[in-house]
Amino acid sequence: MTSENSPTRRTVLKGLAAMPVLAALTDKEGAAAQTPAPVKFASKLPHTSPEAVGIDSAGIQSFLEAVNSKVGGLHSFILMRHGKVAAEGWWSPYAPQHPHMLYSLSKSFASTAVGFAVEEGEFTVDSLVTSFFPDELPAKIDANLAKMQVKHLLMMGTGHDKDATGAMTGSKDGNWVKAFLSLPVEHAPGSKFVYNSAATYLLSAIVQKVVGKPILEYLTPRLFQPLGIKDATWENCPKGINVGGWGLSIKTEDIARFGQTYLQKGKWNDKQVMPAAWIEQATSKQISNGDPANASDWSQGYGYQFWRSRHGLYRGDGAFGQYCVVMPEQNAVLAITSGVGDMQAVLNAAWEHLLPAMKNESSTKKSAIDLKKTLNELAVPVIEGKPNSPITERISGKTFTFEKNDNKIESLSLTFSGDRCTIKLKDARGEHTAKCRMGDWARGKTTLIDGLDGTAAIRGTWTADDMLALQICFYKTPYIQTFTCRFEGDKLTLTRKLNVSFGPTILPTLVGRMG
């Protein structure tokens, strides 16, 4: 399974754990945004029906039912075959126009930047890592470090005994390159697979050092512009280097375009955009990472920042279920964003339902109609309840003061008006407000949580007369938070839950008193 160790991500999750409600969540001009009406085709890629490209609609329907039941649904997916979109969908409030955090799926794009640099003669995969950073090397160079080549970074075979990301990003001076090169290299490079986001960061640093610009800027005219990918963003290290191994945000359609170009050996619109030789190297097995007979898709071998998969497929992927799956034999691409804890379950559903569907061209009119209906109704699971409660008048506008807590949250008040609720939270940094709509999403921005751009949607529902549930969805990320307020007389008990996290998903309960 992918490992994510970004300090920014750790900051985000610390903030998510610390802050129980959104602040400054407002809609445009102060009004709650309506859930957009479903559109027939959300992406700008060429479209067709599943049956027109030999896919049984019932198989796609079964795939959606499986992911909804086993992992609570996805955030989006696009299934392409023979160069056309056969099916696509977004779980509201996720929507096609919004980018999504990719986590380690970013690595496959970093690999592509290296591929361009190699093709253009900037360096080779056999170039020594130490040759790029003479001023950052330790006084005594480890014998294994001296042998480390670019290809070892690409294949996650640096020779480190464990992931170097935490030690690298924890450097006090913010010089991640120097920190990486100072770490012991316990094994001969190429002899051991260790999933290592720090290795991808160093690839990004190498490209930037050689070409004089970050990989996002380097990729823009070579990859993003030719593919029609706009408004991509990539996180930086303290020294202004794109972090490489994580941090890229693009739309689901852009993931599909990327996968389709790889499927077509680097061609897009009949133009050779990427070097075909690089694609062959990057997606082939370069190092073993487990027993291929294992049922896990994380033990089939690793290429140059791409995973080999079962059934002869390959993919890029990122934490909590960001995927770009390329299926050469089926001439198909599957792009997915999500916030799931069990990434293997999503791939299992694809293998169990989508692969057979591409062998069975028979379908019925009813299955096609059922699929269209399902695609139009995809949504983040609703917490069942009602829009109001008899206690709203008693608690509306009242302030609940919390007992002393590590989160330094001081008080919370809820003011109800019709189907709207205004939330005010006070913590050590001041008072923050959030606007919620009962029963439907209200979209806006929040400045409370560090590490995210703050774009979010919030909805509320009364699960009982004394129980209010709030769902907060950061719909450019995998993260959804659920907060439950239980009112007993003048007492408020606040429980908090995250859908996914690198740490606990159940956060400490807070207790407050009215007045």
Secondary structure by P-SEA (a helix, b strand, c coil): ccccccaaaaaaaaaaacccccccccccccccccccccccccccccccccccccccaaaaaaaaaaaaaacccccbbbbbcccccccccccccccccbbbbbcccaaaaaaaaaaaaaaacccccccccccccccccccccccccccccaaaaaaccccccccaaaaaaaccccaaaaaaaaccccccccccccccaaaaaaaaaaaaaaccccccccccccccccccccbbbbbbcccccccccccccccaaaaaaaaaaaaacccccccccccaaaaaaaacccccccccccccccccccccccccccccccccccccbbbbcccccccbbbbbccccccaaaaaaaaaacaaaaaacccccaaaaaaaaaaaaaccccccccccccccccccccbbbbbccccccccbbbbbbcccbbbbbbbccccbbbbbbbccbbbbbcccccccccccbbbbbbcccccbbbbbbbcccccbbbbbbbbbcccbbbbbbbbcccccccccbbbbbbcc
